[in-house]
Amino acid sequence: MDFKAPLVGRFNKCVVGLRDAPLVGKLVRKGITVVSYTGRKSGRTFTTPVGYQRKGDVVDIKVMMPDSKSWWRNFNGEGAPLTLELDGTQRTGHATSHRDDKGRVTVRVQL
């Protein structure tokens, strides 16, 4: 039995809930956003919380433990559209994923 999926789902719900919490929400939103994208193979829409850093119109998402995750692979090669919530509004951009020589993965979104 795979216990990983239910645990990840519960963790993600908690993170998203913290973003909306009255006391800590503003702090949490400074480093965590929610991204939505369409799966390359399935055509389904997915939403997941991620940590991010923003500089102007560029948002970098560092993928933690990338080999155990697959969502970032939707942005390999030419990349694909992605929507994320910034400053309380939905922003759309073009995302591409990159793996460095140490195996770290960054998804870069050009808003």
C-alpha positions as a Markdown table, in Angstrom:
| # | Residue | x | y | z |
|---|---|---|---|---|
| 1 | Met | 0.0 | 0.0 | 0.0 |
| 2 | Asp | 1.4 | 3.5 | -0.9 |
| 3 | Phe | 1.1 | 5.8 | 2.0 |
| 4 | Lys | 3.1 | 8.6 | 0.3 |
| 5 | Ala | 0.3 | 10.1 | -1.8 |
| 6 | Pro | -2.2 | 10.6 | 1.1 |
| 7 | Leu | 0.5 | 12.1 | 3.3 |
| 8 | Val | 1.7 | 14.5 | 0.5 |
| 9 | Gly | -1.9 | 15.5 | -0.1 |
| 10 | Arg | -2.5 | 16.3 | 3.6 |
| 11 | Phe | 0.8 | 18.2 | 3.8 |
| 12 | Asn | -0.1 | 20.3 | 0.8 |
| 13 | Lys | -3.5 | 21.1 | 2.2 |
| 14 | Cys | -1.8 | 22.3 | 5.4 |
| 15 | Val | 0.6 | 24.5 | 3.5 |
| 16 | Val | -2.2 | 26.1 | 1.4 |
| 17 | Gly | -4.2 | 26.6 | 4.6 |
| 18 | Leu | -1.3 | 28.4 | 6.2 |
| 19 | Arg | -1.2 | 30.8 | 3.3 |
| 20 | Asp | -4.7 | 31.9 | 4.2 |
| 21 | Ala | -4.2 | 32.0 | 8.0 |
| 22 | Pro | -4.9 | 35.4 | 9.5 |
| 23 | Leu | -1.7 | 35.7 | 11.6 |
| 24 | Val | 0.9 | 33.9 | 9.5 |
| 25 | Gly | -0.5 | 34.0 | 6.0 |
| 26 | Lys | 1.3 | 37.1 | 4.9 |
| 27 | Leu | 4.6 | 35.7 | 5.9 |
| 28 | Val | 4.0 | 32.3 | 4.4 |
| 29 | Arg | 2.8 | 33.9 | 1.1 |
| 30 | Lys | 6.2 | 35.7 | 0.7 |
| 31 | Gly | 7.9 | 32.4 | 0.0 |
| 32 | Ile | 5.2 | 29.9 | -0.9 |
| 33 | Thr | 2.8 | 30.1 | -3.8 |
| 34 | Val | 0.3 | 27.8 | -5.5 |
| 35 | Val | 1.0 | 26.8 | -9.1 |
| 36 | Ser | -1.5 | 25.3 | -11.6 |
| 37 | Tyr | -0.5 | 23.6 | -14.9 |
| 38 | Thr | -1.8 | 21.2 | -17.4 |
| 39 | Gly | -0.1 | 17.7 | -17.4 |
| 40 | Arg | 1.7 | 17.1 | -20.7 |
| 41 | Lys | 0.6 | 13.5 | -21.0 |
| 42 | Ser | -2.7 | 13.5 | -19.1 |
| 43 | Gly | -4.1 | 16.9 | -20.1 |
| 44 | Arg | -5.4 | 17.2 | -16.6 |
| 45 | Thr | -5.0 | 20.4 | -14.5 |
| 46 | Phe | -2.9 | 20.1 | -11.4 |
| 47 | Thr | -2.4 | 22.5 | -8.5 |
| 48 | Thr | 0.4 | 22.3 | -5.9 |
| 49 | Pro | 2.1 | 24.6 | -3.4 |
| 50 | Val | 5.8 | 25.4 | -4.0 |
| 51 | Gly | 8.5 | 27.6 | -2.6 |
| 52 | Tyr | 9.6 | 30.4 | -4.8 |
| 53 | Gln | 11.9 | 33.4 | -5.2 |
| 54 | Arg | 10.9 | 36.3 | -7.4 |
| 55 | Lys | 13.0 | 38.9 | -9.1 |
| 56 | Gly | 10.9 | 41.3 | -11.2 |
| 57 | Asp | 9.1 | 39.2 | -13.9 |
| 58 | Val | 11.1 | 36.1 | -13.2 |
| 59 | Val | 10.1 | 33.5 | -10.6 |
| 60 | Asp | 12.4 | 30.6 | -9.7 |
| 61 | Ile | 11.0 | 27.5 | -8.1 |
| 62 | Lys | 13.7 | 25.2 | -6.6 |
| 63 | Val | 12.4 | 21.6 | -6.7 |
| 64 | Met | 13.2 | 19.8 | -3.5 |
| 65 | Met | 14.0 | 16.1 | -4.0 |
| 66 | Pro | 13.4 | 16.3 | -7.8 |
| 67 | Asp | 13.9 | 12.6 | -8.5 |
| 68 | Ser | 10.9 | 11.7 | -6.3 |
| 69 | Lys | 8.7 | 14.2 | -8.0 |
| 70 | Ser | 7.4 | 14.4 | -11.6 |
| 71 | Trp | 5.5 | 17.6 | -11.9 |
| 72 | Trp | 8.5 | 19.7 | -13.0 |
| 73 | Arg | 9.1 | 17.4 | -16.0 |
| 74 | Asn | 6.1 | 19.0 | -17.7 |
| 75 | Phe | 8.4 | 22.0 | -18.3 |
| 76 | Asn | 11.3 | 20.2 | -19.9 |
| 77 | Gly | 12.5 | 21.3 | -23.3 |
| 78 | Glu | 10.5 | 24.2 | -24.7 |
| 79 | Gly | 8.5 | 24.4 | -21.4 |
| 80 | Ala | 4.8 | 25.2 | -21.0 |
| 81 | Pro | 2.4 | 27.7 | -19.5 |
| 82 | Leu | 2.0 | 27.8 | -15.8 |
| 83 | Thr | -0.3 | 29.9 | -13.5 |
| 84 | Leu | 0.8 | 31.0 | -10.0 |
| 85 | Glu | -0.7 | 33.2 | -7.3 |
| 86 | Leu | 1.4 | 36.3 | -6.5 |
| 87 | Asp | 0.2 | 39.2 | -4.4 |
| 88 | Gly | -3.3 | 37.9 | -4.3 |
| 89 | Thr | -3.7 | 37.6 | -8.0 |
| 90 | Gln | -3.3 | 34.8 | -10.6 |
| 91 | Arg | -0.3 | 35.4 | -12.9 |
| 92 | Thr | 0.4 | 33.4 | -16.0 |
| 93 | Gly | 3.9 | 32.8 | -17.3 |
| 94 | His | 6.0 | 30.4 | -19.4 |
| 95 | Ala | 7.9 | 27.9 | -17.3 |
| 96 | Thr | 11.0 | 25.9 | -18.2 |
| 97 | Ser | 12.8 | 23.3 | -16.1 |
| 98 | His | 16.6 | 23.0 | -15.8 |
| 99 | Arg | 18.8 | 20.4 | -14.0 |
| 100 | Asp | 22.3 | 21.5 | -13.0 |
| 101 | Asp | 25.4 | 19.4 | -12.9 |
| 102 | Lys | 24.7 | 18.5 | -9.3 |
| 103 | Gly | 21.2 | 17.2 | -10.1 |
| 104 | Arg | 19.3 | 20.2 | -8.6 |
| 105 | Val | 16.2 | 21.3 | -10.6 |
| 106 | Thr | 14.9 | 24.8 | -11.0 |
| 107 | Val | 11.7 | 25.7 | -12.7 |
| 108 | Arg | 12.0 | 29.2 | -14.1 |
| 109 | Val | 8.8 | 31.1 | -14.9 |
| 110 | Gln | 8.9 | 34.2 | -17.1 |
| 111 | Leu | 5.8 | 36.2 | -16.2 |
